[in-house]
Amino acid sequence: MQIGTRWGVGAEPPARLDAAVHAAIRHVEGELLGRDTTQWRWTLSWLEGRPVVELDDGTVIRTAHDGAVTIANLDDEDAAAHH
């Protein structure tokens, strides 16, 4: 895995991300309206040449081999795995 960059919620994501990933980031940020996210950051990493974008709250946006973009929350997955 290669670390790419970090940026704040509401800031412009890196231009090298495709439109589908940009749309997923905006979707997640839209769900956060009304919450104090001033200290929250996105982290962009690259896994097998594909972007993995993770928010400080555990939300992860991934691009699959076929180009499909998924949004998941690791905290929700962890909670589901333990119940």
N, C-alpha and C positions, 0 to 999 in steps of 0.2 A: 504494500500500500504506500502511496506517495501523498504527503500532505500538500495541498494546494495553497489555500488562503483562508482568511477569516474576515467576516464583515458583520456589521450590526443589523438587527432586525429593522426593516424599512429602508436600508441602504440599497444601492444598486448592486445586484449580484454580478459576478465576473461575466464578461461578455462571451467568454469561450463556452459557456453553458448554452445548450440549445433551448429553443423556445418552449418546449414541453417542460423542461426542468424549471425555467423561469416561471412558467404558469403554476407549477406545483408549489414553488416557494411563495408566490403571491397568494395562492389559495390558503396555505398554512398561516401566513401572516394575517390574512383576512379573518381567520378564526380567532386570532389573538387580540382583536380590537377590544379596547377597554381594559386590557391588562397592562401592568407596568412591565414592559420588555426592554427598558432603556439599557439594561446591562446584558441582555441576551445577545449571543453571537451565533452565527452560522459558521460551520467549518466545512470546507470543501476538501475532500480527499479523492484519490483516484485508485480504483481497484480494477486490475486487468484492463486498464485504459478507459474505464467508464466512471463517471462521476458518482460520488457518494456524498450527499450534503446532509450534515447533522446539525440540528439546533440544540442549544444548551438544555432544553427540556426533555431530550431523548427522541424527538421526532427525527426520522431518517427518510430522505428521499433518495431513491436508487433508480438507475437506468439498467434494465435487463439486457441480455444478449440480443433480444429481438427489438430493442428500442423502447419497450414499454416502460413508463415511469410509474413507480409506486411510492406511496407515502405510508409510513408505519411509525408507531410510537413504541420504542423499545420498552418503556415502562409498562405499557399495556400488555405487550407480549410476555414480559416477565411475570406480571400479575396473573395472566391467564395460565401460564405454565405452572404456577405454584398453587393453583386452586383446583 
